Amino acid sequence: MANNSLDLVFLQDLSTSFDDDIAIVKGLIPELATAVRNIEPDTRFGFASFVDKPRTARTDGYVYQTDLKLITLELIILVTQIYQKLN
């Protein structure tokens, strides 16, 4: 039997030119993740970011980094809930 799972990585531009869009993208991710899971329940999600001008206070000089390796949506929800309780 073939493995039909899907690995999906969200790549976010963190440069200042994209500041106004970051909140919109964050708001769309839960709906998109749910829609993808409805099609492929075994989907794993990851998150990465990049900046085209890495010398800013926000990025500590990186160009690209993996912010969250591939994990299931359930684990993302759990981590989010814990983070929200701590902050």
C-alpha positions in Angstrom: 0.0 0.0 0.0 1.4 3.4 -1.0 2.0 6.1 1.6 -0.4 8.9 0.7 0.7 11.3 3.5 1.5 14.9 2.6 4.3 17.1 4.1 3.4 20.8 3.9 5.8 23.6 4.9 4.6 27.1 5.3 7.3 29.6 4.3 6.9 33.1 5.7 8.7 36.2 4.6 9.7 38.1 7.7 11.2 41.2 6.0 9.8 44.5 6.9 8.2 44.9 3.5 5.9 42.0 4.4 4.9 43.3 7.9 1.4 44.2 7.0 0.7 40.7 5.5 2.1 38.6 8.4 -1.1 38.9 10.5 -3.3 38.0 7.5 -1.2 34.9 6.8 -1.2 33.8 10.4 -5.0 34.1 10.4 -5.3 32.0 7.2 -3.1 29.1 8.3 -5.6 27.4 10.7 -8.3 27.4 8.0 -5.9 26.2 5.3 -4.5 23.5 7.6 -8.0 22.2 8.3 -8.9 22.2 4.6 -5.7 20.3 3.7 -6.4 17.7 6.5 -9.9 17.2 5.2 -8.3 16.1 1.9 -5.3 14.3 3.4 -5.7 13.3 7.1 -2.0 12.2 7.4 -0.6 15.6 6.6 2.3 16.9 8.6 3.0 20.6 8.8 6.2 22.6 9.1 7.1 26.2 9.3 10.1 28.1 8.0 10.9 31.8 7.6 13.3 33.9 5.5 14.3 37.5 5.1 15.8 39.0 2.0 17.9 41.5 4.0 19.2 39.5 7.0 20.7 42.3 8.9 17.7 43.3 11.1 17.0 43.0 14.8 14.2 40.6 14.1 16.3 37.9 12.5 19.7 37.8 14.1 21.3 37.8 10.6 19.8 34.6 9.1 18.4 34.4 5.6 16.4 31.2 6.0 15.6 29.0 9.0 13.3 26.1 9.9 11.1 27.4 12.7 9.1 24.2 13.2 10.0 20.8 11.8 7.3 18.6 10.3 4.7 17.6 12.9 1.0 16.7 13.0 -1.7 19.3 13.3 -2.7 17.8 16.7 0.8 18.5 18.0 0.7 22.1 16.6 -2.6 22.7 18.5 -1.2 21.3 21.7 2.0 23.4 21.5 -0.1 26.5 20.7 -2.3 25.9 23.7 0.7 25.5 26.0 2.3 28.6 24.6 -0.8 30.7 25.1 -1.1 29.6 28.7 2.5 30.5 29.4 2.2 34.0 27.8 
